[in-house]
């Protein structure tokens, strides 16, 4: 099977490529940036919105992973037009190229944000059957919903098969420097203040990136065709809990201050990945604290702090 990973040079994409190669798959990375981690596979430089370029590449591909998107929510707030273009716009371009070339399936990276940011309500949990939020309070959320809807449209109108993966919040080796965990590690080590928007009780289902990569690879299964899967961590982790975990690992107290919450900041509810366990035999293997300890050690060994 020939697999094209659009966005395969990035944080999550590079780990997905690693797993696919370990499984013996034939992989090509399509990205504006060259791979950083010496993967032994083809590399095609290109923009995820270039339909003609994509169509040339997809002619020899069976399955396409669509992992390219604007992942930084703050950049969505600052540059909404551009960010939407490289997220929902790129999804439309890739689906169109898949339609033109007869790609067997497009596997889309989406997010748990599509369920919205309503307050948590006891033991209630969210499944793939839970509707989209009808009042998305961030352009990032709307853009991801649009990308999902385009997948469904291209299936119903043109017969392009899809799989949608709704990620929890990934952390681990190769993470972008501006994500929360490396920011917190650097600031604790340097005795710099950590600013938390809100009271720190908002939660995320953090997932170790290597577990997430295995979940991506599991979605190659025929059972995943035209299905949606939540790929989330096993438990809810509050923002303040991230700080306390890192304090213990690093052996240093953090200097924390609390400010007004961001507009559209996702509050968090429990989102079930049970469907992925049943259909794909996938579940996250790593405990949050153990994975964080491993990541923090790697980060400190490779960073100039």
RAHU-V58343 format. One record per pair of residues at least 6 apart in sequence whose C-alpha atoms are under 8 Angstrom apart, sorted by the first residue. I is the first residue (numbers start at 1). J is the second residue. If there is no record, write none. Layout:
((I/J) (I/J))
This chain:
((1/25) (1/26) (1/61) (1/62) (1/63) (2/25) (2/26) (2/27) (2/28) (2/60) (2/61) (2/62) (2/63) (3/25) (3/26) (3/27) (3/28) (3/61) (3/62) (3/63) (3/64) (3/65) (4/27) (4/28) (4/29) (4/30) (4/58) (4/61) (4/62) (4/63) (4/64) (4/65) (5/13) (5/17) (5/27) (5/28) (5/29) (5/30) (5/64) (5/65) (5/66) (5/67) (6/13) (6/29) (6/30) (6/31) (6/48) (6/64) (6/65) (6/66) (6/67) (6/68) (7/13) (7/29) (7/30) (7/31) (7/32) (7/66) (7/67) (7/68) (7/69) (8/14) (8/16) (8/17) (8/29) (8/30) (8/31) (8/35) (8/67) (8/68) (9/29) (9/30) (9/31) (9/33) (9/34) (9/35) (9/36) (10/35) (11/174) (11/175) (11/176) (12/67) (12/170) (12/175) (12/209) (12/212) (12/213) (13/67) (13/213) (14/35) (14/37) (15/209) (15/210) (15/213) (16/213) (16/214) (16/216) (16/217) (17/27) (17/29) (17/39) (18/39) (19/213) (19/214) (19/217) (20/26) (20/27) (20/217) (21/27) (26/41) (27/41) (27/42) (28/41) (28/42) (28/43) (28/44) (29/35) (29/41) (29/42) (29/43) (29/44) (30/43) (30/44) (30/45) (30/46) (31/43) (31/44) (31/45) (31/46) (31/47) (31/48) (31/68) (32/45) (32/46) (32/47) (33/45) (34/43) (34/45) (35/43) (46/53) (46/54) (47/53) (48/54) (48/68) (48/86) (48/90) (48/93) (48/94) (49/86) (49/89) (49/90) (49/91) (49/93) (49/94) (50/93) (51/93) (51/94) (51/96) (51/97) (52/97) (54/94) (54/97) (55/97) (55/98) (55/100) (55/101) (58/64) (58/97) (58/98) (58/101) (58/103) (59/101) (59/102) (59/103) (61/103) (62/103) (62/104) (62/105) (63/103) (63/104) (63/105) (63/106) (63/107) (64/103) (64/105) (64/106) (64/107) (65/106) (65/107) (65/108) (65/109) (66/91) (66/94) (66/106) (66/107) (66/108) (66/109) (67/108) (67/109) (68/86) (68/87) (68/90) (69/83) (69/86) (69/87) (69/88) (69/90) (70/76) (70/83) (70/84) (70/86) (70/87) (73/140) (75/83) (76/83) (76/84) (76/139) (76/140) (77/138) (77/139) (80/139) (84/139) (84/140) (84/143) (87/143) (87/144) (87/147) (88/143) (88/144) (88/146) (88/147) (89/147) (91/147) (91/150) (91/151) (92/147) (92/150) (95/106) (95/150) (95/151) (95/154) (95/160) (98/104) (98/105) (98/106) (98/160) (99/154) (99/158) (99/159) (99/160) (102/160) (103/160) (104/160) (104/161) (105/160) (105/161) (105/162) (105/163) (105/225) (106/160) (106/161) (106/162) (106/163) (107/162) (107/163) (107/164) (107/165) (107/219) (108/148) (108/162) (108/163) (108/164) (108/165) (109/164) (109/165) (109/166) (109/167) (110/144) (110/147) (110/148) (110/164) (110/165) (110/166) (110/167) (111/144) (111/165) (111/166) (111/167) (111/168) (112/166) (112/167) (112/168) (112/230) (112/271) (113/141) (113/266) (114/132) (114/133) (114/136) (114/141) (114/142) (114/144) (114/145) (115/126) (115/130) (115/131) (115/132) (115/133) (116/132) (116/133) (116/135) (116/136) (116/137) (116/141) (116/266) (117/137) (117/264) (117/265) (117/266) (117/267) (117/268) (117/269) (118/267) (118/268) (118/269) (119/267) (119/268) (119/269) (120/267) (120/268) (120/269) (121/269) (123/270) (124/269) (124/270) (125/269) (125/270) (125/271) (125/272) (126/269) (126/270) (126/271) (126/272) (127/230) (127/271) (127/272) (127/273) (128/228) (128/229) (128/230) (128/275) (132/145) (136/142) (137/263) (137/264) (138/263) (138/264) (138/265) (148/164) (151/160) (151/161) (151/162) (152/162) (154/160) (154/161) (155/161) (155/162) (161/225) (161/226) (162/225) (162/226) (162/227) (163/219) (163/224) (163/225) (163/226) (163/227) (163/228) (163/229) (164/226) (164/227) (164/228) (164/229) (165/216) (165/228) (165/229) (165/230) (165/231) (166/228) (166/229) (166/230) (166/231) (166/232) (167/212) (167/230) (167/231) (167/232) (168/204) (168/205) (168/206) (168/207) (168/230) (168/231) (168/232) (168/233) (169/204) (169/205) (169/206) (169/207) (169/232) (170/206) (170/207) (170/208) (170/209) (170/212) (171/181) (171/206) (171/207) (171/208) (171/209) (172/208) (172/209) (172/210) (172/291) (172/292) (172/295) (173/209) (173/295) (173/298) (173/299) (175/182) (176/182) (177/183) (181/242) (182/299) (184/194) (184/243) (184/246) (185/246) (185/296) (186/305) (187/193) (187/194) (187/254) (188/194) (188/247) (188/252) (188/253) (188/254) (188/255) (189/250) (189/252) (189/305) (190/305) (191/254) (191/255) (192/254) (192/255) (193/254) (193/255) (193/256) (193/257) (194/254) (194/255) (194/256) (194/257) (195/256) (195/257) (195/258) (195/259) (196/239) (196/256) (196/257) (196/258) (196/259) (197/258) (197/259) (197/260) (197/261) (197/262) (198/258) (198/259) (198/260) (198/261) (198/262) (199/258) (199/259) (199/261) (200/238) (200/239) (200/240) (200/258) (201/238) (201/239) (201/240) (202/238) (202/239) (202/266) (202/267) (202/268) (203/236) (203/237) (203/238) (203/239) (203/267) (203/268) (203/269) (204/236) (204/237) (204/238) (204/239) (204/267) (204/268) (204/269) (205/232) (205/233) (205/234) (205/235) (205/236) (205/237) (205/270) (205/271) (206/232) (206/233) (206/235) (206/236) (206/237) (206/288) (207/232) (207/233) (207/234) (207/284) (207/288) (208/233) (208/284) (208/286) (208/288) (208/291) (211/283) (211/284) (211/285) (211/286) (212/231) (212/232) (212/284) (214/282) (215/231) (215/282) (215/283) (218/280) (218/281) (218/282) (219/280) (221/280) (223/279) (223/280) (224/279) (224/280) (229/273) (229/275) (229/276) (230/271) (230/272) (230/273) (230/275) (230/276) (231/273) (231/276) (231/283) (232/271) (232/272) (232/273) (232/284) (233/284) (233/288) (234/284) (234/287) (235/270) (236/269) (236/270) (243/254) (245/289) (246/292) (247/253) (247/254) (249/293) (249/296) (273/283) (274/283) (276/282) (276/283) (277/283))
